[in-house]
Amino acid sequence: MGSRGPVPKRSSERRRRNKDDDGPVLVRAPSGSEPVIWPEPDADWHPVAADWYASLAASGQSRFYEPSDVAVARYVTEAMSRNLSNGRFSAQLFAAVCSAMTDLLTTEGARRRVRVELERESAEETVPAGVTALETYRKALIG
């Protein structure tokens, strides 16, 4: 699935439940059996870059990561740190870092495009306001 077009709605917000056009995954490979190890942030990294790296390790999508994804995250963090620490901000490097961050599914829009939805365990199921109001009216009429 590409990164063009509008960000799809969450599955709970979609009205139609038609079969997806994407089709099945054609090739599957087993994941590594060992848990992925996240190296500590480099002490020389810019604080903003180090915070991003630490937040990525704690984020929900990180459970899908392989060791190669962690290596990419370290490389992106290094580039981000250099751009933030440098006296001149490079727009081209910023664009490359943002693209790599999208590949790591760091934003909700990027995750929705590949049909990955993260839900917090403590979050209550949200019901649209119109549905709640109709349910209240229905209960009032029934008695």
C-alpha positions as CSV (number, residue, x, y, z in Angstrom):
1,M,0.0,0.0,0.0
2,G,1.4,3.4,-1.0
3,S,1.8,6.5,1.0
4,R,-0.3,8.7,-1.3
5,G,-3.8,9.8,-0.9
6,P,-5.7,10.6,2.2
7,V,-5.1,8.8,5.5
8,P,-7.6,6.0,5.8
9,K,-10.1,6.2,8.7
10,R,-9.7,3.9,11.7
11,S,-11.5,0.6,11.3
12,S,-14.0,1.6,13.9
13,E,-14.9,4.7,12.0
14,R,-15.4,3.0,8.6
15,R,-19.0,2.5,7.5
16,R,-18.5,-0.1,4.7
17,R,-17.1,-3.5,5.6
18,N,-16.4,-4.6,2.0
19,K,-13.5,-6.9,1.3
20,D,-10.2,-5.1,1.0
21,D,-8.8,-4.7,-2.5
22,D,-5.2,-5.4,-1.4
23,G,-5.4,-9.1,-1.5
24,P,-3.4,-11.6,0.6
25,V,0.3,-11.3,1.5
26,L,2.1,-13.3,-1.1
27,V,5.3,-14.1,0.8
28,R,5.7,-14.7,4.5
29,A,8.9,-15.2,6.4
30,P,9.3,-16.2,10.0
31,S,10.3,-13.5,12.5
32,G,13.4,-13.9,14.6
33,S,12.6,-15.8,17.7
34,E,14.6,-13.7,20.1
35,P,13.3,-10.4,21.4
36,V,14.7,-7.3,19.8
37,I,17.4,-5.6,21.8
38,W,17.3,-1.8,21.9
39,P,20.8,-0.3,22.5
40,E,20.9,2.6,24.9
41,P,20.8,6.1,23.3
42,D,24.2,7.5,22.4
43,A,25.3,10.1,25.0
44,D,26.4,12.5,22.2
45,W,23.0,12.6,20.5
46,H,20.9,15.8,20.7
47,P,18.3,15.6,23.5
48,V,15.4,15.8,21.1
49,A,16.8,13.0,19.0
50,A,17.5,10.8,22.0
51,D,14.0,11.4,23.3
52,W,12.6,10.3,19.9
53,Y,14.7,7.1,20.0
54,A,13.6,6.3,23.5
55,S,9.9,6.9,22.7
56,L,10.2,4.7,19.6
57,A,11.4,1.8,21.7
58,A,8.4,2.2,24.0
59,S,5.8,2.6,21.3
60,G,3.3,0.0,20.3
61,Q,4.6,-0.5,16.7
62,S,8.0,-1.5,18.0
63,R,6.7,-5.0,18.7
64,F,6.7,-5.5,14.9
65,Y,10.3,-4.5,14.6
66,E,13.2,-6.7,13.7
67,P,16.9,-6.0,14.6
68,S,17.3,-4.3,11.2
69,D,14.5,-1.9,12.0
70,V,16.3,-1.0,15.3
71,A,19.5,-0.4,13.3
72,V,17.6,1.9,10.9
73,A,16.1,3.8,13.9
74,R,19.6,4.3,15.3
75,Y,20.8,5.6,11.9
76,V,17.8,8.0,11.6
77,T,18.4,9.2,15.2
78,E,22.1,9.9,14.4
79,A,21.0,11.9,11.3
80,M,18.4,13.7,13.3
81,S,20.9,14.5,16.0
82,R,23.4,15.9,13.5
83,N,20.8,18.0,11.9
84,L,19.6,19.4,15.2
85,S,23.2,20.0,16.5
86,N,24.5,21.6,13.3
87,G,24.5,25.4,13.1
88,R,22.6,25.3,9.8
89,F,19.4,23.3,9.6
90,S,19.3,21.2,6.4
91,A,15.8,20.9,4.9
92,Q,16.9,18.1,2.6
93,L,18.2,16.1,5.6
94,F,15.0,16.9,7.5
95,A,12.9,15.5,4.6
96,A,15.0,12.3,4.5
97,V,14.6,11.9,8.3
98,C,10.9,12.4,8.0
99,S,10.6,9.8,5.2
100,A,12.6,7.3,7.3
101,M,10.4,8.0,10.3
102,T,7.3,7.2,8.1
103,D,9.0,3.9,7.1
104,L,9.3,3.1,10.8
105,L,5.5,3.7,11.2
106,T,6.1,6.5,13.8
107,T,2.9,8.4,13.0
108,E,-0.7,7.3,13.1
109,G,-1.2,8.2,9.4
110,A,1.7,6.0,8.4
111,R,0.3,3.1,10.5
112,R,-3.2,3.5,9.1
113,R,-1.9,3.4,5.5
114,V,-0.5,-0.1,6.2
115,R,-3.6,-1.1,8.2
116,V,-1.9,-1.2,11.6
117,E,-4.0,0.2,14.5
118,L,-2.7,0.6,18.0
119,E,-5.1,0.7,20.9
120,R,-4.3,1.6,24.5
121,E,-5.6,-1.0,26.9
122,S,-7.2,1.5,29.3
123,A,-8.9,3.4,26.5
124,E,-12.7,3.1,26.5
125,E,-14.5,2.4,23.2
126,T,-15.5,5.7,21.7
127,V,-19.1,6.0,20.4
128,P,-20.0,8.8,18.0
129,A,-22.1,11.5,19.7
130,G,-25.1,10.9,17.3
131,V,-25.3,7.2,18.3
132,T,-25.3,8.1,22.0
133,A,-28.1,10.6,21.5
134,L,-30.2,8.2,19.5
135,E,-29.7,5.5,22.2
136,T,-30.8,7.9,24.9
137,Y,-34.0,8.8,22.9
138,R,-34.7,5.1,22.3
139,K,-34.4,4.3,26.0
140,A,-36.7,7.3,26.9
141,L,-39.4,6.1,24.4
142,I,-39.3,2.5,25.6
143,G,-39.5,3.5,29.2
